[in-house]
Amino acid sequence: MTVRIGILGAGFIARYHAMQLRLIAEPNEIVAVYDPDVDRARGFVEDEGGVVAGSIDEVIAASDAVIVCTWTAAHLDAVRRVAHGGLPVFCEKPLGRDLAEATELVEVVERSGVMNMVGLVLRTSPALAAVRSLVHDDRSGAVVNVIFRDDQYLPTQGMYASTWRGDATLAGSGTLLEHSIHDVDILEWLLGDVASVAAQSSHVHGLDGIEDSVSVLLRFASGATGTLSSVWHDVLSRPSQRRIEIFCERALVTLEGDLFGPVRYQTSDDELVLDGDELIEWLTGRGVALETSEQDFVVAVREARAGAVPASLSPDVRDALRAHVLVDAVYRSARDGGAPVSIERAG
């Protein structure tokens, strides 16, 4: 059964999802694409297939499921219309421009009962899966501290050429919400609940409402501490790079590439380095699933259409809302000069 996919928004991230859909084994087809920029939609269709739709409703009518890749301000309306049409929806992150908008989107989806997933795709990164496995290895001991750096050039230039990300009315804010919402999600996915944050931010590029640097001090419910540095800069040779160092009682786990490593595991006795194919083989040998978010979504849609009960999808809108809670706390701390903000446990 071929799953018919509709796409709302035809920019950089839509092309990323199209690439991922091509790579998965489950039969799927992009059938309709809508973007207010008709030329951009035409360019997408020429490369990825489907037809240019004249409206969101046309995409919904042609599809079995819809992926929402619009600018952030349009997510709520697009998801509401897909949910009203009763179709499974995959929404890009962030859900909304602020916590209130994200909360409303979650309420819309949960009231409708439609299958849903959110593009917090780093949870399917092989390198991060290895980091998670190593951090939770009994040999490592308790986590003591994490140092997380995420840098990317300002995405209004270069291959992203995303002018809307420089407009707070469309994007909501800058590097923390737009890019590092991935990071706060991953930090809890790796290390458990964040209990409090304290933060500072800056606006070097002078884009109104768009911060380009955020430094966060984190305390986890486990007692561990850490820092997150999120930066947008103008070094075009560094499109998107993350480095994570996790100091455990008896081990240091280091991630140097957020998809395929290398991942380093150092103890007093030896050092393990996992990179590329060796990383994949190591994960496979431990029974760690290596399916992408797009694979999980398409499989669940196909199973539902066949009358089966699909597996629960994650991350979903509720998972993404937790990331918004963390982001909101960071922004509140930064507005209050770095005062600590406590965060309730997830769930």
C-alpha positions as a Python dict, from the first residue, in 0.01 Angstrom:
ca = {
    (1, 'M'): (0, 0, 0),
    (2, 'T'): (159, 326, -112),
    (3, 'V'): (109, 608, 137),
    (4, 'R'): (21, 935, -34),
    (5, 'I'): (201, 1228, 131),
    (6, 'G'): (100, 1593, 107),
    (7, 'I'): (349, 1870, 183),
    (8, 'L'): (264, 2218, 312),
    (9, 'G'): (558, 2449, 254),
    (10, 'A'): (826, 2386, -9),
    (11, 'G'): (1140, 2530, 149),
    (12, 'F'): (1462, 2379, 282),
    (13, 'I'): (1309, 2157, 550),
    (14, 'A'): (1044, 2023, 309),
    (15, 'R'): (1324, 1911, 79),
    (16, 'Y'): (1495, 1744, 374),
    (17, 'H'): (1183, 1540, 448),
    (18, 'A'): (1143, 1456, 79),
    (19, 'M'): (1499, 1321, 76),
    (20, 'Q'): (1427, 1110, 384),
    (21, 'L'): (1105, 977, 230),
    (22, 'R'): (1300, 864, -78),
    (23, 'L'): (1542, 667, 138),
    (24, 'I'): (1292, 461, 337),
    (25, 'A'): (1173, 114, 238),
    (26, 'E'): (803, 176, 296),
    (27, 'P'): (619, 264, -28),
    (28, 'N'): (526, 631, -29),
    (29, 'E'): (464, 907, -280),
    (30, 'I'): (454, 1285, -253),
    (31, 'V'): (129, 1367, -431),
    (32, 'A'): (60, 1736, -366),
    (33, 'V'): (251, 2042, -248),
    (34, 'Y'): (125, 2385, -146),
    (35, 'D'): (336, 2694, -84),
    (36, 'P'): (226, 3060, -109),
    (37, 'D'): (534, 3105, -329),
    (38, 'V'): (412, 2923, -641),
    (39, 'D'): (753, 2927, -808),
    (40, 'R'): (908, 2758, -505),
    (41, 'A'): (633, 2495, -510),
    (42, 'R'): (694, 2434, -881),
    (43, 'G'): (1066, 2390, -820),
    (44, 'F'): (995, 2141, -545),
    (45, 'V'): (756, 1940, -763),
    (46, 'E'): (1004, 1930, -1051),
    (47, 'D'): (1260, 1769, -819),
    (48, 'E'): (1045, 1560, -587),
    (49, 'G'): (724, 1480, -774),
    (50, 'G'): (358, 1544, -706),
    (51, 'V'): (154, 1838, -828),
    (52, 'V'): (137, 2201, -724),
    (53, 'A'): (-183, 2248, -524),
    (54, 'G'): (-373, 2575, -515),
    (55, 'S'): (-460, 2553, -146),
    (56, 'I'): (-409, 2364, 178),
    (57, 'D'): (-747, 2199, 128),
    (58, 'E'): (-640, 2060, -210),
    (59, 'V'): (-337, 1896, -45),
    (60, 'I'): (-557, 1744, 227),
    (61, 'A'): (-803, 1608, -28),
    (62, 'A'): (-527, 1435, -226),
    (63, 'S'): (-335, 1282, 65),
    (64, 'D'): (-332, 1003, 323),
    (65, 'A'): (-113, 1210, 555),
    (66, 'V'): (36, 1560, 558),
    (67, 'I'): (375, 1700, 657),
    (68, 'V'): (362, 2066, 770),
    (69, 'C'): (680, 2256, 677),
    (70, 'T'): (552, 2614, 673),
    (71, 'W'): (707, 2900, 866),
    (72, 'T'): (633, 2875, 1237),
    (73, 'A'): (351, 3130, 1248),
    (74, 'A'): (148, 2920, 1002),
    (75, 'H'): (180, 2588, 1188),
    (76, 'L'): (-130, 2627, 1403),
    (77, 'D'): (-368, 2701, 1115),
    (78, 'A'): (-219, 2431, 892),
    (79, 'V'): (-230, 2164, 1162),
    (80, 'R'): (-585, 2265, 1260),
    (81, 'R'): (-701, 2217, 902),
    (82, 'V'): (-526, 1883, 861),
    (83, 'A'): (-666, 1760, 1193),
    (84, 'H'): (-1014, 1880, 1096),
    (85, 'G'): (-975, 1672, 780),
    (86, 'G'): (-899, 1368, 996),
    (87, 'L'): (-554, 1301, 848),
    (88, 'P'): (-234, 1203, 1028),
    (89, 'V'): (-8, 1506, 1060),
    (90, 'F'): (368, 1544, 1091),
    (91, 'C'): (445, 1899, 1207),
    (92, 'E'): (786, 2059, 1193),
    (93, 'K'): (931, 2212, 1508),
    (94, 'P'): (875, 2448, 1676),
    (95, 'L'): (500, 2401, 1713),
    (96, 'G'): (437, 2773, 1753),
    (97, 'R'): (594, 3112, 1813),
    (98, 'D'): (552, 3083, 2189),
    (99, 'L'): (427, 2848, 2456),
    (100, 'A'): (66, 2965, 2430),
    (101, 'E'): (52, 2900, 2056),
    (102, 'A'): (219, 2561, 2099),
    (103, 'T'): (-28, 2468, 2373),
    (104, 'E'): (-323, 2558, 2150),
    (105, 'L'): (-183, 2342, 1869),
    (106, 'V'): (-148, 2045, 2106),
    (107, 'E'): (-508, 2090, 2222),
    (108, 'V'): (-630, 2097, 1861),
    (109, 'V'): (-447, 1774, 1776),
    (110, 'E'): (-545, 1588, 2091),
    (111, 'R'): (-912, 1686, 2059),
    (112, 'S'): (-915, 1557, 1702),
    (113, 'G'): (-747, 1229, 1794),
    (114, 'V'): (-541, 1222, 1474),
    (115, 'M'): (-212, 1038, 1459),
    (116, 'N'): (69, 1289, 1493),
    (117, 'M'): (442, 1332, 1502),
    (118, 'V'): (680, 1628, 1535),
    (119, 'G'): (1009, 1693, 1356),
    (120, 'L'): (1236, 1662, 1660),
    (121, 'V'): (1437, 1433, 1439),
    (122, 'L'): (1760, 1424, 1641),
    (123, 'R'): (1602, 1148, 1851),
    (124, 'T'): (1663, 919, 1553),
    (125, 'S'): (2028, 1020, 1510),
    (126, 'P'): (2255, 712, 1522),
    (127, 'A'): (2528, 912, 1698),
    (128, 'L'): (2292, 1034, 1969),
    (129, 'A'): (2151, 682, 2009),
    (130, 'A'): (2506, 566, 2081),
    (131, 'V'): (2560, 851, 2327),
    (132, 'R'): (2241, 759, 2510),
    (133, 'S'): (2342, 393, 2529),
    (134, 'L'): (2688, 478, 2663),
    (135, 'V'): (2564, 731, 2918),
    (136, 'H'): (2325, 473, 3061),
    (137, 'D'): (2587, 196, 3062),
    (138, 'D'): (2644, 73, 3419),
    (139, 'R'): (3018, 126, 3373),
    (140, 'S'): (2966, 502, 3333),
    (141, 'G'): (2808, 575, 3670),
    (142, 'A'): (2593, 880, 3741),
    (143, 'V'): (2601, 1185, 3515),
    (144, 'V'): (2786, 1476, 3675),
    (145, 'N'): (2793, 1748, 3409),
    (146, 'V'): (2710, 1811, 3041),
    (147, 'I'): (2855, 2072, 2807),
    (148, 'F'): (2643, 2123, 2492),
    (149, 'R'): (2736, 2361, 2211),
    (150, 'D'): (2515, 2414, 1907),
    (151, 'D'): (2625, 2656, 1638),
    (152, 'Q'): (2491, 2741, 1294),
    (153, 'Y'): (2530, 3036, 1065),
    (154, 'L'): (2242, 3281, 1068),
    (155, 'P'): (1988, 3098, 847),
    (156, 'T'): (1877, 3407, 658),
    (157, 'Q'): (2178, 3345, 432),
    (158, 'G'): (2373, 3066, 262),
    (159, 'M'): (2198, 2744, 159),
    (160, 'Y'): (1908, 2809, 399),
    (161, 'A'): (1827, 3154, 254),
    (162, 'S'): (1534, 3164, 494),
    (163, 'T'): (1440, 3531, 518),
    (164, 'W'): (1136, 3455, 736),
    (165, 'R'): (1365, 3339, 1017),
    (166, 'G'): (1475, 3701, 1053),
    (167, 'D'): (1115, 3815, 1113),
    (168, 'A'): (986, 3757, 1467),
    (169, 'T'): (623, 3780, 1352),
    (170, 'L'): (682, 3466, 1144),
    (171, 'A'): (948, 3284, 1345),
    (172, 'G'): (863, 3389, 1699),
    (173, 'S'): (1226, 3435, 1805),
    (174, 'G'): (1575, 3321, 1719),
    (175, 'T'): (1839, 3057, 1778),
    (176, 'L'): (1692, 2899, 2091),
    (177, 'L'): (1335, 2845, 1966),
    (178, 'E'): (1410, 2784, 1600),
    (179, 'H'): (1723, 2570, 1632),
    (180, 'S'): (1797, 2469, 1990),
    (181, 'I'): (1449, 2346, 2069),
    (182, 'H'): (1612, 2027, 1935),
    (183, 'D'): (1879, 2060, 2202),
    (184, 'V'): (1656, 2101, 2507),
    (185, 'D'): (1454, 1803, 2384),
    (186, 'I'): (1770, 1594, 2345),
    (187, 'L'): (1907, 1698, 2684),
    (188, 'E'): (1602, 1556, 2861),
    (189, 'W'): (1594, 1254, 2628),
    (190, 'L'): (1953, 1180, 2728),
    (191, 'L'): (1964, 1287, 3091),
    (192, 'G'): (1614, 1313, 3234),
    (193, 'D'): (1409, 1607, 3359),
    (194, 'V'): (1555, 1956, 3377),
    (195, 'A'): (1467, 2106, 3717),
    (196, 'S'): (1576, 2466, 3663),
    (197, 'V'): (1743, 2699, 3413),
    (198, 'A'): (1920, 3034, 3425),
    (199, 'A'): (2003, 3214, 3101),
    (200, 'Q'): (2147, 3514, 2918),
    (201, 'S'): (2088, 3609, 2553),
    (202, 'S'): (2217, 3862, 2301),
    (203, 'H'): (2113, 4020, 1968),
    (204, 'V'): (2439, 4095, 1785),
    (205, 'H'): (2288, 4097, 1435),
    (206, 'G'): (2029, 4359, 1526),
    (207, 'L'): (1726, 4161, 1408),
    (208, 'D'): (1430, 4275, 1616),
    (209, 'G'): (1313, 3993, 1843),
    (210, 'I'): (1562, 3743, 1694),
    (211, 'E'): (1832, 3648, 1944),
    (212, 'D'): (2153, 3504, 1801),
    (213, 'S'): (2323, 3380, 2118),
    (214, 'V'): (2187, 3210, 2429),
    (215, 'S'): (2383, 3066, 2722),
    (216, 'V'): (2191, 2842, 2961),
    (217, 'L'): (2291, 2698, 3298),
    (218, 'L'): (2088, 2383, 3369),
    (219, 'R'): (2022, 2177, 3679),
    (220, 'F'): (1870, 1834, 3629),
    (221, 'A'): (1635, 1656, 3866),
    (222, 'S'): (1908, 1392, 3907),
    (223, 'G'): (2140, 1654, 4059),
    (224, 'A'): (2359, 1682, 3749),
    (225, 'T'): (2438, 2027, 3609),
    (226, 'G'): (2520, 2150, 3262),
    (227, 'T'): (2545, 2429, 3010),
    (228, 'L'): (2391, 2487, 2667),
    (229, 'S'): (2539, 2741, 2426),
    (230, 'S'): (2329, 2817, 2119),
    (231, 'V'): (2483, 3049, 1859),
    (232, 'W'): (2394, 3194, 1519),
    (233, 'H'): (2697, 3350, 1347),
    (234, 'D'): (2832, 3437, 1001),
    (235, 'V'): (3089, 3161, 947),
    (236, 'L'): (2932, 3009, 637),
    (237, 'S'): (3164, 2707, 642),
    (238, 'R'): (2983, 2586, 958),
    (239, 'P'): (2621, 2522, 851),
    (240, 'S'): (2511, 2328, 1162),
    (241, 'Q'): (2739, 2161, 1414),
    (242, 'R'): (2687, 2023, 1762),
    (243, 'R'): (2937, 1907, 2020),
    (244, 'I'): (2835, 1739, 2346),
    (245, 'E'): (3056, 1633, 2636),
    (246, 'I'): (2892, 1431, 2914),
    (247, 'F'): (3102, 1375, 3224),
    (248, 'C'): (2990, 1071, 3420),
    (249, 'E'): (3142, 940, 3742),
    (250, 'R'): (3363, 691, 3562),
    (251, 'A'): (3346, 789, 3195),
    (252, 'L'): (3347, 1078, 2949),
    (253, 'V'): (3114, 1052, 2649),
    (254, 'T'): (3182, 1298, 2366),
    (255, 'L'): (2979, 1359, 2051),
    (256, 'E'): (3161, 1538, 1770),
    (257, 'G'): (2910, 1491, 1488),
    (258, 'D'): (2539, 1481, 1558),
    (259, 'L'): (2442, 1222, 1296),
    (260, 'F'): (2719, 966, 1246),
    (261, 'G'): (2982, 1067, 1500),
    (262, 'P'): (3250, 1029, 1589),
    (263, 'V'): (3137, 935, 1940),
    (264, 'R'): (3412, 882, 2197),
    (265, 'Y'): (3383, 686, 2521),
    (266, 'Q'): (3674, 728, 2762),
    (267, 'T'): (3729, 544, 3089),
    (268, 'S'): (4037, 501, 3308),
    (269, 'D'): (4120, 182, 3119),
    (270, 'D'): (4053, 248, 2751),
    (271, 'E'): (3885, 457, 2480),
    (272, 'L'): (3616, 353, 2232),
    (273, 'V'): (3571, 557, 1913),
    (274, 'L'): (3259, 501, 1699),
    (275, 'D'): (3237, 668, 1359),
    (276, 'G'): (3037, 612, 1040),
    (277, 'D'): (2982, 248, 945),
    (278, 'E'): (3147, 127, 1267),
    (279, 'L'): (2894, 328, 1465),
    (280, 'I'): (2604, 169, 1275),
    (281, 'E'): (2746, -182, 1325),
    (282, 'W'): (2792, -117, 1698),
    (283, 'L'): (2429, -5, 1736),
    (284, 'T'): (2296, -292, 1525),
    (285, 'G'): (2488, -540, 1738),
    (286, 'R'): (2310, -405, 2045),
    (287, 'G'): (1965, -423, 1890),
    (288, 'V'): (1920, -46, 1870),
    (289, 'A'): (1659, 47, 1608),
    (290, 'L'): (1785, 281, 1336),
    (291, 'E'): (1460, 397, 1179),
    (292, 'T'): (1406, 760, 1085),
    (293, 'S'): (1109, 969, 1195),
    (294, 'E'): (977, 962, 840),
    (295, 'Q'): (998, 581, 836),
    (296, 'D'): (808, 554, 1165),
    (297, 'F'): (541, 795, 1043),
    (298, 'V'): (482, 626, 708),
    (299, 'V'): (469, 280, 866),
    (300, 'A'): (212, 396, 1123),
    (301, 'V'): (-3, 560, 854),
    (302, 'R'): (6, 246, 640),
    (303, 'E'): (-84, 22, 935),
    (304, 'A'): (-375, 247, 1031),
    (305, 'R'): (-506, 247, 674),
    (306, 'A'): (-484, -134, 673),
    (307, 'G'): (-698, -151, 984),
    (308, 'A'): (-421, -243, 1224),
    (309, 'V'): (-340, -61, 1548),
    (310, 'P'): (-19, 133, 1474),
    (311, 'A'): (263, 164, 1722),
    (312, 'S'): (268, 479, 1932),
    (313, 'L'): (461, 756, 1759),
    (314, 'S'): (730, 959, 1933),
    (315, 'P'): (813, 1241, 1947),
    (316, 'D'): (454, 1362, 1925),
    (317, 'V'): (296, 1699, 2000),
    (318, 'R'): (298, 1631, 2375),
    (319, 'D'): (673, 1563, 2364),
    (320, 'A'): (723, 1883, 2165),
    (321, 'L'): (516, 2081, 2415),
    (322, 'R'): (758, 1978, 2690),
    (323, 'A'): (1043, 2124, 2482),
    (324, 'H'): (843, 2446, 2451),
    (325, 'V'): (804, 2457, 2830),
    (326, 'L'): (1183, 2444, 2863),
    (327, 'V'): (1237, 2709, 2593),
    (328, 'D'): (982, 2938, 2757),
    (329, 'A'): (1160, 2904, 3093),
    (330, 'V'): (1493, 2997, 2932),
    (331, 'Y'): (1344, 3307, 2771),
    (332, 'R'): (1182, 3411, 3099),
    (333, 'S'): (1514, 3378, 3280),
    (334, 'A'): (1696, 3580, 3012),
    (335, 'R'): (1433, 3857, 3032),
    (336, 'D'): (1481, 3863, 3410),
    (337, 'G'): (1856, 3911, 3386),
    (338, 'G'): (1945, 3547, 3435),
    (339, 'A'): (1735, 3470, 3742),
    (340, 'P'): (1680, 3095, 3789),
    (341, 'V'): (1344, 2956, 3674),
    (342, 'S'): (1217, 2628, 3820),
    (343, 'I'): (1050, 2375, 3591),
    (344, 'E'): (795, 2115, 3693),
    (345, 'R'): (870, 1752, 3616),
    (346, 'A'): (752, 1621, 3280),
    (347, 'G'): (417, 1445, 3273),
}
